[in-house]
Amino acid sequence: MHGAFSVRKALLLGPLFFLICFGLGYPILNRYDPGKIPGTSDAAGYCDMVRNPLHIASYRPLVPALAKPFYWMAEGRIASWDPALFGMLVATSILTAATAVTILAIGLRCGLSYATSLAGAMLFLVNFAVPNWNLAAYIDSGEAFFLALVAWSLLSARWYLLPLWAIPGSLSKETFAPFAFVFAMVWWLSDRPLRPRRLGWVAGLGLLESATVLLSFSSSGGFVLGALHYTTAMGVFSRVGFVPALLHCLTAHEFWFTFIWLLPLGLPRLSRMDRRWVWATAATFLLALLFGAYNNALGNTTRAFFNISGPLLSLSAAAFLTNSKSQTA
């Protein structure tokens, strides 16, 4: 049945996806500590937030806050496992599983079959980005989840839900704010006929995001961190240059590990997906690329690329592999 997704299916698939995610992320408990490895060392800061809510990086508090109850439950009870890493793995597994359920619901909303939509959710989960970032004690799983909710809200014409995702999404990661606003704005511009009332919900999203980011930064020393980051980025930008930095983002090995099969499988059926979603994803992807070039962020930009385009490309790839057609293209 196209477009319908029962609560019973969600209750069945949610725990299944959670167990898959926990298995994918298990190496951080018993194989390696991401906080001690270059490239994933930010995980140490997020684990410190789980242990200490007053940590200076608390302008991204949502995922560590979700992890904290599981940290309390695990502390002193899980032998050699780090309870903070355990809490982060449970929290990120919940968010990533919820993202997969949302992708399945989006696929049905796009007119894909249940089997194809399920395949799209599974393709999302097994991508390089999920175990290596979203489940590696990072906070990107929160951004991915709320961006997927934005796409679902727009596809289902529930524009009034957009402001609801503004605060938790921005508290997951501050880049959610510009990404979600541009995504929704381009979607509105791609829609026909243009509906001014819907633009009001987009404006509400942008205002709440801006207020949330400003308040969270001001309450956690984030403005100081932001100023330092700006100064550092300008220094990097002046040395590297915009075009070389942009190319670095697209030639980083992380980019190719993530998209080497996702792009070839996802692009052939992209024209049959909802054009508003395609345009919104393309514009937001470009914004992330500009941010990455400005910071010379190299492979770190790939995390944003995947959170923005992963659901669309995963469903499009599933449609290609199953020879399925979207009914809302």
N, C-alpha and C positions, 0 to 999 in steps of 0.2 A: 504494500500500500504506500503510494507516494505521498510525501508531505506530512505523514503522521508518525509520531514517535511516542509510544506509550510510556507511562511511568514505570510499568512493570519491566519493560526492556531496559530502561535506564537503571533501575535497581539491580538488574541482573548484570549488565555490562559494566557498570561503575566499579564494583568490587573486582571483576575480572581484569579490567584495565589497570586497576590499582595494583593487583598482584603482579601483572606483567611489568609495570613500571618499577615496583620494588625490586623485582629480579634484575631488571636492567641496571638499576642503580646500586645494587648490592656491593660491587667492588669498592665503593668508598667506605664500607664498614669493615672489610676484611682483606682488602688487597692494597689499597693506597689511600693516602690522605690528600685530597685535592688542595687543602690549604697550604701544603708544603711543596707544591709542584708549580714551576713557572707556567703561566698561562691560565691556571685556575686558582691562583693564590688568593683572589678575592673571597674565596669560600671561607678562609680563616676569619675574615672580618664579619661575615654573616653568622658564622658559628659563635663568634664573640657576642653578637647581638642576641643570640639565643640564650647565652649564659648571662649576659648583662644588658638589660634593656636601655641603659644610658650610654651605650657605645656611640661614638661620634657619627658613625655611618647610619644612624637610625632614620635618615630621610628616606630609606627604603624598608619600612618596618613590617610590611604585611606578611611576607613569607616567613621571616624569623618569628613573628608573633604567632603565626599558625603553628610553627614548629615547637614553640615553647611548652605547651601542655604535654607533648610527647617526650620532650626532654625531661620534664619533671617525672613522668611516669617511668622513664628508662633509667634515670640516674641511680647508680648503685645496684642495678638489677640485670644488666646485660653483659656481664663479664668484661671481655676485652673491647667491646664496641664502644666507640666514643658516643656518649648520649646526645651531644649536640648534633653530630653528624646523623645519628639515627633520627632525631627529631626533624632535621632538615629533609632527610630522605622520605620520611612519612609525609611531610607537608608537600614536598614537590611531587611526590607520587599521587597524592590526592588531586592537586591542581592539574597535573598532566593527564591523569585519568579523566578528569572533568572536561579537559580540552578535547580528548578523543571522543567522549560522548557528545560534546557539542558539534564536532566535525561530522559525526554520524547523523545528527539531527539536521545539520546544514545540507548534507548530501540528499537526504529525503526531501527537504524543502526545495532543493534544486531539481527534483524530479528524477533523481537516480534511484535505482532499486536498493532494497535493503542490503543485499549482498555486496553491491558495488560501494555503497556508503560505508559498510563495515570494513571493506578492503581499504578504503581511503583512510579510515581511522587507524587501521593497523599499519599502513605505510607511513603515516605520520609518526607512530610510536617507534618504529624500527629505524628511523632516520639517524644518521650520525649525530645530529645536534641534540637529540633527546637524552641519550645516556651520558654524553660527554659535556653537556652544559645544563640542560633543564633538570637533570636528576643528579647533578654533581655538586650539590650544596650551593648552587647559584640561585638567583631570584628570577631568572628569565621565565620560569614556568608560570609565574603570576602574570607577567605581561602577555604571554602567549594565550593564557586562558581568557583574559578580559578582551583581548583583541578578537578572539574567536567569538565571544559573546556579542561584541559590537557587530561583527559580520552577520551573526544569526539574527540579531534584532532588526537589522536593515533588510535582510532577505525576507523576514516574516512580517515586514511593515510595522514593527513595534518600535517606532522612532521614540516614543515616550520613555522607553527603557534606557536610552543613551545616557541621560544624566545619572542613572543608577550605577553605571559602571565607571563613572568618572573618578570617584573618590578611591575605591579599592584598587582600580587599575593604576592610578597615579601613585598610590602608596606602595604598589608592587615595584614599580620602576618609573622614574620621572620621564623617561622617553615615551612612555605610553601616552602622555598628554598630547604632544604634537602629532604622534602617529595616529592616534584615534581621531583627533580633530580633522586632520587632512584626509584620512580615510573616509570619514562620514561626509565631509564637505564635497569631496570629489564624487562620492556616491550620489549625493543630492544633485549636483550639477549634471550627472549622467542620466538622471531620471527624467522621464517625460510622462505627463507634463510636470513642470516645476511646481512644487507646492510650498508656498511661503511658510505655512504652519510647521512643516517639517524642518525648515531652516531654523525655526525657533528652538527646536529640540537640539539641533546641532550647536547652536549658540549656547544653550544651557550646558551642554557637554563641555564646551571650551571654557566657559566661565568657571564651572566647578573644578575642572582640571587645573586651571591656572591658580585658583585660590588654594587648592590642596597642595600643589607643589610649593607655592610661596610659603604657606604656613608650616609645612613639614621642614622646609629648608631653614626657615627662621628659628624654629624650635630645636634644631639639632646641630647648629653650626654649619649647616649646608651652604650658606652664603660664603663662608670663609673657604670651604672646600671648592665651591664653584668658582670663586675668584682665582684660587690657585690653579684650578683646572684650566680656566680661560687663559691665564698667563702662560702655562705650559703648552697649551695647544697652539697659541700664537707663535711661540718659539719654534715648535715643530713645523708648523705651517710655513713659516718663513724660510726654514732650511730645506724642506722637502719639496714644496710647491704643490698646487692643487691637483694638477693632472697626474703627476707621479703618485701622489697619495691616493687618488681615486683608483688608479690601476692597481695599487698595492691591495686595496680591498677586494678587487675582483680576481686577483691572481694568487691570493693567499691559499695555502693548502687546505685550510679549514673550509673555505668557500667551495672548493672542488670536492672535498669529502662529503659535504652536505648536499650539493646539487648535481654531482656527476651522473646520477641516475634519475634524480627528481626532475630535472629540466628536460632531458630527452623523452621521458615518459609522460611528463605533464603538459608540455607545450602542444603536442598534436591535437588534443581535444580542448584546448583552452578556448578556442573560438566558439565552442558549443556550450560553454559555461555562461552564467549570467554576466552580460557585458558590463553592468554597473560594478559588479564585484571585481572583474578583471581590471577595469580602469582605476578603481579605488586602490587595489593592490599595487598596480604599477606605479601610481603616483606616490604612494607611501614608501614603496621600495626605493624609489628615486630619492625621496627625502632622507631615508636612512643612509643611502650611499653618499649624499652630500654631507651628512653629519660625520660619516666615517672618513671621508676625504679631508674634511676640516681638521679632524683630530689625528689623522694618519693612523686610524685604529686597526689597520691591517685585518687579520682574521676575526677580531672581536666583532666587527660589523656583521659578520655572518649570523650571529645570534639574532640580531634584529631582522635581518633578511628572512630568516626562517620563521620567526614568530609572525611576520607580516604575510608571507607568501606560502608558508608550509601547508595550511589547511586547503587553500585553493589548488595548489599543485598536487597535493596528495590525492584529493578527490578527482582531479582531472587525470592523473596517472592511473587511478583505479578504473576510471571510465574507459581509458585507452586499453588497459589490460583485459578488461571484461567485455570490451566492445559494446559499451553501454552509452546511451545518449541522454543528455540533460533535456528536460522538458521545458526549461525556462531560459534557454539560450537566447 
